[in-house]
Amino acid sequence: METLVVVMIMATAMAVIMQLFAGGLRANSLTEHYTRAVFHARAKMEEMLIAEKMAPGILEGVLDESYHWRVQIDFNDPEQAFGSTTGLPLPTLFQIRVDVSWQEGMGTKTYTLTTLKLAELLAEKKKVT
């Protein structure tokens, strides 16, 4: 009888240990994905912050076949976008949002960075006739 009780306690303890181990592996995988997403998002944000001139729009792409990135650039204040009356370029405040997403299980996870940048408005290319 005592042997049966010991075996039952050991079986229960092993089941709990295995669940803890599996949970640790899942947490490690999620942490790795978030760490890579942060790295990719910061790299894309740095690319955007280097530019001296900007225009509103959306850029998208794929990284490492697992991560998708999307950069959205908008005017922070649309009334500022029309420049000065003197004809000189006027710095404009842009809002930059970088999203990095990946598949995790049955859903999609996303990491987002947002910042503001003061830059000149990128002039549209004029057609020569």
Secondary structure, DSSP 8 states (H G I E B T S, - for coil): -HHHHHHHHHHHHHHHHHHHHHHHHHHHHHHHHHHHHHHHHHHHHHHHHH-SEE--EEEEEEETTTEEEEEEEEESSGGGGG--TTSS---EEEEEEEEEEEEETTEEEEEEEEEEEEEEE--------
